[in-house]
Amino acid sequence: MTTICEIDGGVCGFKTTVEVKKTDNRSVSLKITTDCPNIRKLADELVELVPFEEIFKRAIQTRTYELASKYSPHPACIVPSGILKAVEVEAGLALPRPAAIRFVS
């Protein structure tokens, strides 16, 4: 199976698509396409992960957030979280349900 997740960055206007596919019993491959030049740099390096090593760590200890900190000047960017959600779903650790940030006032 392949999990595909679309992420709308918000006011920046950048769209990101994350495709995650199991490669064996432990690993997943990632294909991240985006309009954002910062996330594009992250995507060049984040091509494979072991979900159980990535998901059960504190955010700052994950490879995903390590690369986000390296390349993105915007700490509120929701793309790293979306990447991890897609990895969780493909690994069978979460259900594919929409997530959102809504401003109510």
Secondary structure as GFF3:
##gff-version 3
##sequence-region A 1 105
A	DSSP	beta_strand	2	8	.	.	.	ID=ss1
A	DSSP	beta_strand	15	22	.	.	.	ID=ss2
A	DSSP	beta_strand	28	34	.	.	.	ID=ss3
A	DSSP	alpha_helix	37	45	.	.	.	ID=ss4
A	DSSP	beta_strand	48	49	.	.	.	ID=ss5
A	DSSP	alpha_helix	51	55	.	.	.	ID=ss6
A	DSSP	three_ten_helix	59	61	.	.	.	ID=ss7
A	DSSP	alpha_helix	63	71	.	.	.	ID=ss8
A	DSSP	alpha_helix	79	90	.	.	.	ID=ss9
###
